[in-house]
Amino acid sequence: MEKYAQIFLKKITKVMEFIIAVLLACGIIIMIFQLILSIGKLPDLNTYPNYDDLLTSCFNLIIGVELIRMLYLHTPATVFEVLLFAIARQIIIDHGSPLSSLIGVVAIAILFAIRKYLFSPFDKKEEPKAPEESE
């Protein structure tokens, strides 16, 4: 009985992850359209979006796309990319103290060191390609 419960829970979590990924993708698509429509207001820096808001929106969209990939693929490489973009966003957008920027840069260096020295060959496998990409 426990085996069937585990199988059921595994299937239901995959379905929930898929639903979350689809909803996240829908939200990102809507945000992309909003970003496209707001580009005309960019030269007027007194209104939205100014340069910082544009960068923030773009980084949030990129992190969202990487999060969808992470939910779908479940590989260490996708987790690495999400963390990398999130830390880079924090460094670039936050404009905090030099110490917080240094900590962010060190965090990125640690991520790359982990990727180089701790990922096994299994982790480094390429993502599965779509049929049209392989030809």
Backbone as a chain_set.jsonl record, in Angstrom:
{"seq": "MEKYAQIFLKKITKVMEFIIAVLLACGIIIMIFQLILSIGKLPDLNTYPNYDDLLTSCFNLIIGVELIRMLYLHTPATVFEVLLFAIARQIIIDHGSPLSSLIGVVAIAILFAIRKYLFSPFDKKEEPKAPEESE", "coords": {"N": [[0.82, -1.201, 0.0], [1.949, 1.226, 0.776], [3.788, 1.603, -1.232], [2.161, 2.167, -3.453], [1.07, 4.555, -2.605], [3.334, 6.186, -2.585], [3.945, 6.193, -5.324], [1.636, 7.444, -6.299], [1.84, 9.969, -5.01], [4.199, 10.888, -6.163], [3.426, 11.152, -8.844], [1.36, 13.05, -8.601], [2.755, 15.246, -7.616], [4.363, 15.836, -9.814], [2.404, 16.627, -11.641], [1.405, 18.898, -10.297], [3.734, 20.51, -10.31], [3.938, 20.905, -13.056], [1.575, 22.353, -13.557], [2.082, 24.658, -12.036], [4.329, 25.584, -13.437], [3.153, 26.156, -15.934], [1.311, 28.178, -15.21], [3.117, 30.09, -14.276], [4.494, 30.574, -16.654], [2.412, 31.715, -18.18], [1.977, 34.072, -16.688], [4.47, 35.29, -17.071], [4.444, 35.695, -19.836], [2.367, 37.573, -20.033], [3.577, 39.66, -18.596], [5.701, 40.198, -20.313], [4.374, 41.284, -22.527], [3.347, 43.591, -21.288], [5.759, 44.874, -20.734], [6.714, 45.339, -23.327], [4.755, 47.121, -24.237], [5.275, 49.264, -22.551], [7.704, 50.253, -23.323], [7.721, 52.461, -25.004], [7.497, 54.595, -23.273], [9.969, 54.872, -22.183], [11.969, 56.913, -22.861], [11.126, 59.138, -21.329], [12.198, 59.798, -18.347], [10.959, 60.389, -15.99], [8.676, 58.988, -15.675], [7.239, 55.684, -15.407], [8.552, 53.132, -17.53], [11.641, 53.589, -15.962], [15.207, 53.353, -16.414], [16.243, 51.641, -14.376], [13.89, 50.337, -13.546], [13.282, 49.019, -15.908], [15.493, 47.262, -16.17], [15.086, 45.76, -13.827], [12.584, 44.563, -14.372], [13.263, 43.038, -16.659], [15.257, 41.295, -15.635], [13.692, 39.956, -13.726], [11.912, 38.62, -15.427], [13.703, 36.959, -16.822], [14.684, 35.382, -14.728], [12.299, 34.159, -14.02], [11.788, 32.609, -16.341], [13.987, 30.882, -16.251], [13.352, 29.605, -13.875], [11.076, 28.195, -14.637], [12.289, 26.396, -16.412], [13.83, 25.036, -14.526], [11.868, 23.797, -12.966], [10.848, 22.078, -14.851], [13.006, 20.516, -15.88], [14.687, 19.565, -13.768], [17.523, 19.469, -13.178], [20.901, 19.801, -11.94], [22.26, 21.8, -13.303], [20.282, 23.606, -14.167], [19.38, 24.589, -11.733], [21.71, 25.857, -10.905], [21.826, 27.911, -12.852], [19.527, 29.424, -12.235], [20.168, 30.331, -9.643], [22.488, 31.778, -10.263], [21.506, 33.861, -11.96], [19.757, 35.081, -10.141], [21.475, 36.028, -8.123], [23.112, 37.704, -9.651], [21.212, 39.558, -10.487], [20.606, 40.741, -8.036], [23.036, 41.986, -7.431], [23.345, 43.814, -9.573], [20.945, 45.33, -9.702], [20.348, 46.172, -7.075], [22.196, 48.113, -6.069], [23.569, 48.366, -3.659], [25.651, 48.489, -0.759], [29.265, 48.579, -1.103], [30.271, 46.318, 0.161], [28.124, 44.468, 0.109], [27.971, 44.092, -2.63], [30.471, 42.933, -3.088], [30.156, 40.562, -1.631], [28.174, 39.38, -3.182], [29.588, 38.977, -5.6], [31.543, 37.204, -4.703], [29.871, 35.104, -4.023], [28.957, 34.355, -6.575], [31.401, 33.52, -7.654], [31.882, 31.327, -6.004], [29.742, 29.711, -6.784], [30.517, 29.135, -9.45], [32.879, 27.737, -8.906], [31.864, 25.529, -7.552], [30.401, 24.449, -9.628], [32.452, 23.767, -11.409], [34.164, 22.011, -9.955], [32.623, 20.271, -8.352], [30.413, 19.248, -9.692], [29.345, 16.233, -11.072], [30.216, 14.058, -13.876], [27.762, 13.097, -14.74], [26.022, 15.154, -13.999], [26.766, 17.111, -15.762], [25.746, 16.482, -18.19], [24.267, 17.242, -21.334], [21.257, 19.099, -21.825], [18.168, 17.54, -22.775], [17.52, 17.626, -26.224], [15.2, 19.251, -28.375], [13.342, 17.634, -31.008], [13.543, 19.056, -33.483], [15.836, 20.564, -33.129], [17.98, 18.813, -33.188], [18.528, 18.112, -35.763]], "CA": [[0.0, 0.0, 0.0], [2.835, 2.381, 0.86], [4.389, 1.759, -2.56], [1.18, 2.837, -4.306], [0.953, 5.931, -2.125], [4.51, 6.895, -3.07], [3.769, 6.386, -6.771], [0.59, 8.455, -6.463], [2.378, 11.262, -4.602], [5.176, 11.304, -7.168], [2.686, 11.602, -10.031], [0.61, 14.277, -8.291], [3.702, 16.363, -7.526], [4.749, 16.193, -11.183], [1.276, 17.373, -12.209], [1.392, 20.213, -9.662], [4.859, 21.271, -10.845], [3.578, 21.294, -14.424], [0.563, 23.417, -13.468], [2.78, 25.863, -11.573], [5.164, 26.053, -14.551], [2.262, 26.748, -16.942], [0.812, 29.446, -14.678], [4.249, 31.007, -14.275], [4.729, 30.952, -18.054], [1.347, 32.651, -18.557], [2.279, 35.349, -16.047], [5.633, 35.886, -17.728], [4.003, 36.17, -21.151], [1.623, 38.82, -19.802], [4.551, 40.688, -18.219], [6.466, 40.564, -21.509], [3.541, 42.216, -23.29], [3.341, 44.864, -20.561], [7.073, 45.482, -20.928], [6.754, 45.827, -24.707], [3.893, 48.301, -24.334], [5.822, 50.372, -21.764], [8.984, 50.695, -23.879], [7.542, 53.796, -25.571], [7.622, 55.591, -22.198], [11.332, 54.818, -21.657], [12.733, 58.175, -22.91], [10.71, 60.038, -20.256], [12.704, 59.142, -17.143], [10.14, 60.716, -14.822], [7.569, 58.04, -15.589], [7.607, 54.272, -15.555], [9.668, 52.556, -16.81], [12.957, 54.183, -16.125], [16.201, 52.334, -16.719], [16.29, 50.651, -13.291], [12.677, 49.519, -13.613], [13.415, 48.156, -17.08], [16.418, 46.185, -15.804], [14.423, 44.912, -12.835], [11.575, 43.761, -15.066], [13.931, 42.061, -17.521], [15.864, 40.262, -14.801], [12.624, 39.143, -13.153], [11.419, 37.73, -16.483], [14.729, 35.946, -17.08], [14.677, 34.449, -13.586], [11.07, 33.372, -14.152], [11.982, 31.613, -17.407], [14.912, 29.875, -15.721], [12.613, 28.848, -12.87], [10.245, 27.232, -15.372], [13.193, 25.331, -16.86], [14.226, 24.255, -13.364], [10.731, 22.951, -12.606], [10.624, 21.091, -15.894], [14.139, 19.637, -16.157], [15.225, 18.961, -12.537], [18.952, 19.179, -13.264], [21.725, 20.743, -11.183], [22.627, 22.931, -14.161], [19.213, 24.607, -14.164], [19.414, 25.222, -10.41], [22.864, 26.748, -10.972], [21.485, 29.093, -13.645], [18.577, 30.245, -11.475], [20.928, 31.003, -8.58], [23.389, 32.733, -10.894], [20.74, 35.029, -12.373], [19.207, 35.753, -8.967], [22.558, 36.772, -7.474], [23.504, 38.79, -10.563], [20.158, 40.574, -10.406], [20.765, 41.448, -6.763], [24.223, 42.853, -7.516], [23.165, 44.872, -10.568], [19.769, 46.163, -9.444], [20.262, 46.665, -5.701], [23.069, 49.268, -5.844], [23.802, 48.429, -2.222], [26.987, 48.873, -0.315], [30.336, 47.815, -1.756], [30.403, 45.023, 0.826], [27.109, 43.552, -0.411], [28.381, 43.753, -4.0], [31.584, 41.992, -2.965], [29.589, 39.276, -1.198], [27.521, 38.813, -4.36], [30.62, 38.51, -6.534], [32.126, 36.008, -4.093], [28.858, 34.045, -4.157], [29.005, 33.887, -7.97], [32.656, 32.761, -7.795], [31.677, 30.038, -5.334], [28.872, 28.924, -7.666], [31.316, 28.622, -10.559], [33.798, 26.728, -8.367], [31.045, 24.336, -7.322], [30.074, 23.874, -10.941], [33.659, 23.19, -12.017], [34.816, 20.954, -9.196], [31.74, 19.345, -7.64], [29.447, 18.59, -10.563], [29.849, 14.983, -11.635], [29.946, 13.99, -15.318], [26.323, 12.911, -14.931], [25.392, 16.457, -13.863], [27.158, 17.962, -16.87], [25.111, 16.05, -19.429], [23.485, 18.264, -22.018], [19.815, 18.985, -21.706], [17.599, 16.868, -23.94], [17.212, 18.556, -27.295], [13.948, 19.043, -29.089], [13.622, 16.929, -32.258], [13.946, 19.954, -34.58], [17.166, 21.093, -32.866], [19.013, 17.813, -33.405], [18.775, 17.919, -37.199]], "C": [[0.864, 1.265, 0.0], [3.485, 2.667, -0.499], [3.441, 2.504, -3.495], [0.986, 4.29, -3.898], [2.136, 6.758, -2.611], [4.404, 7.179, -4.569], [2.741, 7.471, -7.038], [1.127, 9.85, -6.128], [3.403, 11.78, -5.613], [4.465, 11.836, -8.417], [1.966, 12.92, -9.762], [1.553, 15.465, -8.161], [4.183, 16.78, -8.907], [3.644, 17.005, -11.852], [1.229, 18.782, -11.614], [2.538, 21.079, -10.154], [4.563, 21.762, -12.255], [2.575, 22.436, -14.416], [1.215, 24.725, -13.026], [3.63, 26.447, -12.696], [4.308, 26.723, -15.623], [1.74, 28.097, -16.459], [1.919, 30.503, -14.646], [4.554, 31.482, -15.693], [3.658, 31.936, -18.537], [1.599, 34.033, -17.959], [3.452, 36.054, -16.708], [5.264, 36.421, -19.101], [3.24, 37.486, -21.021], [2.583, 39.952, -19.455], [5.405, 41.129, -19.405], [5.671, 41.547, -22.352], [3.469, 43.576, -22.611], [4.665, 45.598, -20.744], [7.192, 46.067, -22.332], [5.935, 47.102, -24.845], [4.472, 49.5, -23.584], [7.14, 50.896, -22.317], [8.869, 52.101, -24.463], [7.707, 54.895, -24.538], [9.053, 55.683, -21.661], [12.077, 56.143, -21.754], [12.356, 59.181, -21.82], [11.075, 59.392, -18.919], [11.894, 59.463, -15.89], [8.97, 59.754, -14.656], [8.104, 56.626, -15.717], [7.676, 53.952, -17.026], [10.915, 53.384, -16.993], [13.955, 53.035, -16.282], [16.265, 51.255, -15.64], [15.065, 49.747, -13.303], [12.729, 48.555, -14.789], [14.344, 46.987, -16.771], [15.785, 45.218, -14.806], [13.41, 44.002, -13.503], [12.218, 42.683, -15.922], [14.571, 40.944, -16.707], [14.797, 39.373, -14.174], [12.065, 38.169, -14.181], [12.419, 36.613, -16.769], [14.746, 34.914, -15.959], [13.424, 33.58, -13.631], [11.188, 32.284, -15.2], [12.917, 30.504, -16.923], [14.235, 29.019, -14.647], [11.704, 27.82, -13.529], [11.11, 26.068, -15.856], [13.589, 24.432, -15.696], [13.096, 23.316, -12.939], [10.546, 21.808, -13.598], [11.762, 20.071, -15.998], [14.713, 18.937, -14.928], [16.693, 18.563, -12.676], [19.731, 20.185, -12.415], [22.105, 21.974, -12.012], [21.541, 24.003, -14.171], [19.128, 25.315, -12.817], [20.551, 26.23, -10.361], [22.502, 28.044, -11.709], [20.501, 30.002, -12.91], [19.307, 31.01, -10.381], [21.845, 32.077, -9.146], [22.646, 34.004, -11.297], [20.185, 35.797, -11.175], [20.283, 36.588, -8.256], [23.001, 37.943, -8.342], [22.476, 39.909, -10.535], [20.328, 41.404, -9.143], [21.936, 42.418, -6.819], [23.944, 44.056, -8.412], [22.049, 45.834, -10.193], [19.826, 46.848, -8.085], [21.042, 47.95, -5.474], [23.321, 49.47, -4.349], [25.211, 48.875, -1.907], [28.038, 48.071, -1.093], [30.518, 46.428, -1.134], [29.368, 44.029, 0.296], [27.407, 43.162, -1.858], [29.515, 42.736, -3.978], [31.08, 40.609, -2.561], [28.885, 38.596, -2.373], [28.507, 38.25, -5.358], [31.281, 37.238, -5.995], [31.146, 34.834, -4.212], [28.851, 33.487, -5.582], [30.272, 33.065, -8.204], [32.527, 31.383, -7.156], [30.783, 29.139, -6.188], [29.666, 28.322, -8.83], [32.31, 27.561, -10.092], [33.051, 25.421, -8.104], [30.74, 23.65, -8.649], [31.288, 23.169, -11.544], [34.139, 21.953, -11.273], [33.878, 19.935, -8.557], [30.665, 18.699, -8.507], [30.079, 17.315, -11.104], [29.579, 14.968, -13.139], [28.469, 13.792, -15.619], [25.595, 14.25, -14.885], [25.649, 17.342, -15.073], [26.535, 17.548, -18.193], [24.291, 17.181, -20.019], [22.007, 18.025, -21.779], [19.279, 18.264, -22.927], [17.172, 17.899, -24.981], [15.875, 18.212, -27.912], [14.276, 18.387, -30.428], [14.088, 17.847, -33.383], [15.326, 20.531, -34.38], [18.263, 20.112, -33.247], [19.326, 17.612, -34.874], [19.438, 19.106, -37.828]], "O": [[0.556, 2.243, -0.682], [3.701, 3.822, -0.865], [3.873, 3.378, -4.247], [0.763, 5.154, -4.746], [1.963, 7.91, -3.008], [4.733, 8.274, -5.025], [2.944, 8.323, -7.903], [0.895, 10.801, -6.874], [3.46, 12.98, -5.883], [4.866, 12.856, -8.977], [1.965, 13.81, -10.612], [1.198, 16.577, -8.55], [4.39, 17.969, -9.149], [3.93, 17.973, -12.557], [1.034, 19.754, -12.344], [2.342, 22.27, -10.397], [4.893, 22.894, -12.61], [2.711, 23.387, -15.186], [0.927, 25.783, -13.586], [3.655, 27.662, -12.891], [4.701, 27.756, -16.164], [1.729, 29.062, -17.223], [1.679, 31.67, -14.954], [4.84, 32.66, -15.907], [3.98, 32.896, -19.236], [1.451, 35.046, -18.642], [3.432, 37.272, -16.885], [5.726, 37.494, -19.49], [3.446, 38.407, -21.811], [2.434, 41.07, -19.948], [5.79, 42.294, -19.497], [6.221, 42.534, -22.841], [3.523, 44.607, -23.282], [4.68, 46.82, -20.893], [7.713, 47.168, -22.504], [6.367, 48.055, -25.494], [4.188, 50.642, -23.946], [7.65, 51.899, -21.818], [9.837, 52.861, -24.418], [8.029, 56.027, -24.898], [9.322, 56.49, -20.772], [12.776, 56.495, -20.804], [13.189, 59.997, -21.428], [10.344, 58.537, -18.42], [12.124, 58.866, -14.838], [8.344, 59.718, -13.597], [9.258, 56.404, -16.084], [6.858, 54.504, -17.762], [11.2, 53.834, -18.103], [13.563, 51.868, -16.279], [16.335, 50.069, -15.964], [15.177, 48.539, -13.097], [12.278, 47.414, -14.687], [14.016, 45.84, -17.079], [15.934, 44.002, -14.929], [13.378, 42.802, -13.232], [11.77, 41.537, -15.915], [14.439, 39.77, -17.054], [14.978, 38.158, -14.097], [11.775, 37.019, -13.851], [12.032, 35.457, -16.938], [14.814, 33.712, -16.215], [13.482, 32.392, -13.313], [10.741, 31.158, -14.981], [12.662, 29.323, -17.161], [14.525, 27.828, -14.533], [11.575, 26.698, -13.039], [10.727, 24.905, -15.733], [13.677, 23.214, -15.85], [13.348, 22.163, -12.591], [10.138, 20.708, -13.225], [11.505, 18.881, -16.184], [15.187, 17.806, -15.043], [17.067, 17.442, -12.329], [19.263, 21.303, -12.197], [22.253, 23.068, -11.467], [21.855, 25.193, -14.183], [18.837, 26.509, -12.761], [20.384, 27.332, -9.838], [22.831, 29.138, -11.25], [20.633, 31.225, -12.961], [19.087, 32.209, -10.21], [21.965, 33.161, -8.575], [23.108, 35.108, -11.007], [20.146, 37.027, -11.191], [20.026, 37.718, -7.842], [23.237, 39.041, -7.839], [22.838, 41.085, -10.557], [20.208, 42.629, -9.178], [21.845, 43.538, -6.318], [24.268, 45.188, -8.053], [22.202, 47.044, -10.357], [19.393, 47.994, -7.956], [20.571, 48.814, -4.733], [23.291, 50.593, -3.845], [25.865, 49.551, -2.7], [27.738, 47.023, -1.664], [30.879, 45.477, -1.827], [29.699, 42.867, 0.057], [27.13, 42.035, -2.267], [29.517, 41.786, -4.761], [31.536, 39.599, -3.097], [28.985, 37.38, -2.541], [28.294, 37.168, -5.905], [31.545, 36.305, -6.753], [31.557, 33.703, -4.473], [28.75, 32.274, -5.77], [30.228, 32.033, -8.874], [33.005, 30.39, -7.704], [31.038, 27.94, -6.303], [29.507, 27.146, -9.155], [32.558, 26.59, -10.807], [33.555, 24.339, -8.404], [30.815, 22.427, -8.765], [31.157, 22.092, -12.125], [34.485, 20.95, -11.898], [34.312, 18.826, -8.247], [30.065, 17.704, -8.101], [31.228, 17.327, -11.545], [28.794, 15.78, -13.63], [27.974, 14.265, -16.643], [24.652, 14.465, -15.646], [24.847, 18.224, -15.381], [26.769, 18.194, -19.214], [23.694, 17.977, -19.294], [21.568, 16.896, -21.56], [19.864, 18.359, -24.006], [16.546, 18.909, -24.658], [15.47, 17.051, -27.968], [15.383, 18.564, -30.938], [14.951, 17.454, -34.168], [15.953, 20.954, -35.351], [19.367, 20.53, -33.596], [20.332, 16.977, -35.192], [19.711, 19.096, -39.029]]}, "num_chains": 1, "name": "protein.A"}
